[in-house]
Amino acid sequence: MAWIKVLSANALGSGAREVVKVGKRNILLLNHDNQIYAVENSCPHLKLPLKSGKIKDGAIVCSFHRSAFDLSSGEVKTWCPWPPGVGKLLSMVSEAKTLPVFPLRVEEGNILVDVPEE
């Protein structure tokens, strides 16, 4: 593993979100219920940003199409159920894909992530 220091842990208080660039990737760091997660900051559906997504039942929900992904595993919980009447059509744009999640650790007051090369 190649751990990369991306942010001071103090900069990510409870409920905070930050997007950091690691290579070509935009990684969303978020602190939910005092647990820090690192996920790709783009929904696998149409590559729209997830930073503004709501957290519900341990998942981040895309603000645009309401696809939901488990914060720990990236597993798809729901795939494009919205907007009503159009959601099924939009879901056919691409097949359901897991959200990339990245291992992280806090060490000496810093958040480190392991992001594979693209």
N, C-alpha and C positions, 0 to 999 in steps of 0.2 A: 504494500500500500504506500502511496505517496501522499502523505498528509500535507495539506496546504493551509497556512494560517490565513483566514479571511476576514476576521472581525474580532474586536474585543468583546468578550462576553458581557461586559458592563453596558455596551452599546445596544444590547438586545434585551431590554427589560420585558416584563410580563406583557403579553399582547402585542409586542413590537414585531415589525417585519422589515427586512432589509434585502435588497437585491444586490448581489456581488457578482462580479465578472471573474470567471476562472477559465482562462483560455478563451475559447469561443462561446462558452456556456454562460447563461445568466442563471445564477442559483438563487432561489428564494430561501432565505433563512427566516424562520418564524418561531416565536416563543408562545406556545399555547399551553396553558395550565402548567407553567414552569417546566415544560419539556421543550427542548429545541429540536427542530426538524430542518432538514435541508432537502429541497426538491427542485426539480427543473422549474423555471418560472414561465413555462409556456404549456398550455393545455395541449395534450397530444392530438386533440381533435382538429383544430384550425390554427394552432400555434399562437393563440392569443394569451396575453399575460395573466398570470394567476394571482399576482400580488394583492389585488382587491377582492379576491374570493372570500366568501364566508367560510367559517369552520363550523361543521355540523356533524355530530356523532363521530368524531375522530377522523373526519374527511375534509378536504378542501374542495369547495364547490366553485366551478368556473362561473364567473359573473355573467358571461355572455351566453352560454348554452346550458348551464347547470349540470354539466357532467361533474361527477364527484369521484374523488380519488382518496384512498386510505393514506393518511399521513405517514404511517410507518412503513408500509409495503409498496405504495403506489398503485395497488390493485384498484380496478375500476369498480365503483359501487353503483353508479348509474351512468348511462351513456346517452347524452344529448336528449333529455326528455322535454326540452323546451326550445322554442316557443310552441304553444299548443297548435296542433294541426300541421306544423312545419317541422317539428322535432324529428319525426320519423324520416323525413326527407334529408334533413341535415345529418342524421346519424349515418346515412349511406355515403356521405362524403368521404369518410374513412372508417375503417373498422376500429372497434374498441381496442385501445392500447393502454398499457399501464403507464403511469407517470414515473419517470426516473426519479428515484430517491437516492441520496448519497449518505454513506456512513459519516458520522461526525463525532467529535469528542471535544471536551473542554479541558484545556491544559494550560496551567500557569496564567489563567485569566483570559485566554484566547480561544476562539472557536476555530477548530481545524476540520476540514472536510477532505474526503478522498474522492476525487473526481477523475474518472478514467479519461485518457486522451481520446479525442474524436477521430 
